[in-house]
Amino acid sequence: MRKRQIGYIGLGQMGGAMAGNLIQNGYPVTVYDINAEAVQTFVDTGATAAASAREVAEQSEIIITCLPTPAIVETTALGDDGILEGLIPGKIYMDMSTIEPDTTRRVGAAIHEKSAHMLDVPVGLSPRHAASGDLVLMIGGEKGIVQEVQDVLDTLGSVQHYCGPLGMGITTKLINNLVSISTTTLLAEAFTLAVKAGLDPEHMQQVILSTAARSVSAEGALSKIFERNFIPSFKLSLAYKDIGLASYMANSLGVPNLIGSSVHQLQKLAMGKGLGDESPGAVIKVIEETAGITVENQKHPK
């Protein structure tokens, strides 16, 4: 089976890992990023470099983006030298960014006017899973177009959820991140409280893992907090952006968002302290500073 020409725009941690996985699986890939060093890295592994998003679209049958913000996605798709200018009827654009559904649908409408197609396919898990093709994919768009790119989707993600029409993939992702990021923040508060109250945090973790309070965050993220390991696979600045987008969506739909809004404010404090390039768990530093303790360096209670 002939592997179709893929265009990949956005070679950060997640996008780069996905592009690398496609190359390793034999897809011819044309890449573009504002970071010339990142582009050269992929050229060295067999990719072709493009000078613009438009050129990527011209050279590719399926165009994929993984970009940090709604504004960047919209500019890349619809701006000068953007994807739209390089499209012809029948081509397929997949946006794998975490943005918000209004931008997705606005871009999708412009793509549709060119008789091309768009899917929104945000992802779950980490760059490690992206590199091995084991991501969770949340897919929005026409089912027929999903079927047309099934080989690419199967290469990128081992778990796939079809969420509905265009925009529903990213809607699902924002709600998912609202839960996961809020859970991490709640755990940071809870364990700061535990230490302030005199409890051993690792013993507290063992208790939580044996009850209904158990979560992936409690299993993994807390250990990194105890080690003071805030090296990110997903940056706090991106978590702050995602919770902000989820809060905006909730407000626009008239849905209470008291917990999400509080999480967003705590993250804003962390951003103000320059923690944006650390992992979302680094929000605990703001909470610890207020409480006057740190969660590590605590002895088991006697």
N, C-alpha and C positions, 0 to 999 in steps of 0.2 A: 504494500500500500504506500503510495506516494505521501510523504510528509509535507504538509503545506507550509508556505513561507510565513513565518511569524514575525511581527514587529513588536519590540518591547521597549516601552518608554518609562523610565524611572528605575534606577539601578541601586536603590538604597538597600537596607538590610533584607527586607522581604522581597522587593522586586528583583534584586540581584540574585537572590537564592532561587526564585522561580525561573528567571531567565536562564540561569546556569543549569537547572534541572531540565529545561526544554532542550538546551544544547546537548546535554549528555544523553538525552533520549533520541537524538538524531534529527531534531527539527532544524532547518535552516533559519537562523534568527538574525534580524537586523535590529540594532540597538541605538538608543539615543538617550542622553542625559546631559544636564548642564555641567556635570562633573566630568571633564575630559579624561581624568585618570581612571574613573570607573569604566568609561567606554573602552579605553585601551585595554583594560584587564579582560574584558569580554572579547575584544578583537583577538587577543592573544590566545583565547581558547576556542576560536573558530567562528565567532560572530562577525557580521558586517556592520561597520559604523555608518550612521546617517548624520547629516548635518542639521536636520530639523525634524519636528514631528510630521510635517507635511511629507518629507522624503520617506520617512518610515511608512506612512500610509500608502504612498505611491508604490513602494517596493514589496508590500506585504498583502497577504490574503486575509489574515486575522491580525488585528492591531490590539495590543494589550497595554494598559497603563496601570501603574501602581505609584501613586503620587500623594503628597502629604496633606493637601488642603483642598476644599471645594474650589477656591479661586484659581489654584494652579491647574486643577483638572479642567475647569472651564476655559482658561486661557490656552492650555495645550490642545484642547479639542477644537475650540471655535475661534481662537485668535489668529493673528497674522502668522503664516507659515505653520498653521495648526493642522491637526488630523483631517478636519473637514475639507480643507483645500486639496488634500491628496486622495480623497475617496472617489470611487466610481461605484455604480450600482452593484449590489450583491456582496460587497465587502462587509466584514463583521468587526465591530469594535467592542472589546470587553474591558470595562473599567473595574479593576480590582482594588481600588482605593477605598478608604473609609472616609466618606464625605457625608452628604445628606441627600434625601430623595428629591428635593426640589431641583437641585443642580443636576442630578442624574436625569430627571425627566426633561429638563430644559435642553440639555445636551442631546438626549435621545430624540427629541422632536426635530432638532436641526439635522441629525444624522438621517432620520427617516425621510426628510425632504430631499436628500440626495439618493434616495432609494437604496440606502445601505441599512445596516441593522446594528443594534446595540444591546448588550447584556450588562447588567451590573452583577459582579461576582466578588464581593468582599470575602476575606478569608479569616479563618481562626487558627490559632496555635502560633508557632514560632518560626524564625528563619531555619532552624534545624529541620523542622517538618517540611518547610518549603523546599529545601534542598533535596529531600528524599521523596517528594511527591506525596506526602502524607498530610496535607492541609485539610481543614474542614472548609468546604465551599458553600456559600449562601448565595443562591442563584436567582436573579430576577430577569424576566424577559419572556419573549415568545417561546413556547415549548419547541416549536419547529426549529428555531435558530439554536436552541440549546442542543438539540439532537445533531445539528450540523457540526458543532464543535465538540462533540462528546469525546473524541480522541484526545483533544487538548485538555479538556476538563479532567479526564481520567489520568492524564500524566501529572497534573498539578495537585489533585486532591483525592485521597482515598475515601473520604466521607463527603457526600454531596447532598445538599438539601435544596430542592426546588421550592422557592418561597412565593412565587406568583409573578404578576406582570412587572415590567421595568420599574425599578425603584423599591421593590419589596425585598430584594436581597440586602440592600444597604439599610433598609428599615430594620430588618432582622438583626443585622450586625450591630447597629447602634443600641438596640435593646439588650442584646447579648453583652456588649461592653459595659452598659449601664450596670448590669448585674455583677460582672466579674470585677470591674474597677471599684465599685462600691463595696464589694466583699473584702477586697484587699485593704481598703481604707478603714472599714469597720474593724478588721483584725488588728490593724495598727493601733487604733484607739483602745481596743479591748486588751491588748497585751501591754500597752503602756499602763493601763489601769491595773492590770494584774501585778506588774512589777512594783508599781507605787504602793499597792496594798500588801506587798511582802511575799508574793507568790513567785515560785521559780517558773520562768516562761516556758522552758522545755517540758516541764511536767504539765503545765497548763495545756500545751499543745497535745500531749499524749491523751489528756482527758477529752479534749475536743475531738480528736480523731476516733474516739470510742463512742461518740454520741451523735445525735442528729445534727450537731453543729459542724460536722465534718465537711470539708470542701477541698478542692484542688489547691486553693490558695493556702489553706491551713496545712496541707501536706508538703507543699513545695516552697512557697514564698516566705513563710515564716522562718524556715531554716536559713534562708539567705539573709533575712533581717537579723537573726541571731549572730550570723557570721559577719554582719555589716558589709554584705556583698550587694551593692546596688548597681553592678554593671548591667546595662539594659540589653535585653533582646527586643524590648518594646519600651520606648522612652516615656517618662512622665509627661513630657510636653505633648505627646500624641494622646495619652490618656486624658489629659486636660482638654484637648481639642474634641475628643470623642464624647466626653461627658457634656461638654458645652453644646455640641450638636444634638445630643439626646435631650438635653434640657430645652433647647429651642423647639425641637419637635413636640415635646410634651406641652409646652406653652401654646404653640400654634394650634394644637388639637384640644386644648382646654382640659388637659389631664393633670391632676396634682403630681408634683415632682419634688416633694419636700426633701426626701433622702438624697436624690440625685443632685439637687441644688446645693445641699450642704456639702456633699462630696466635692462638687465643683469649687466651692469657696475654699475648702481646705487645700485643694490642689492649687488654687490661685495663690495662696500663701506660700506654698512650696515653690511655685514658679518665681515668686518675688524674691525668694532666698537663693535663686540660681540653681535649683535642683532639676531643671527641665531635662537635662541630658542624662539623668540617672533613671533607674527603674521606678515604676509607680509606687513600689514599697517605700521609696525614700520619703514619702509624705509623713512617715513616722517621725522623722527628724523634727518637723514642726510641732507635732504633738508632744514629743519628748521634751522639747525646749520649754514648752508651756508648763509641763508637769515637773520639770526639774530633775529628770532621771533619764537614763538610757536603758534600753531593753537588754542589751548584752551586759556582761560584767556583773551579773547578779548571782549570788550563791544560792544553793538549794536551802530552803528554810529548814531550820533545825527542829 
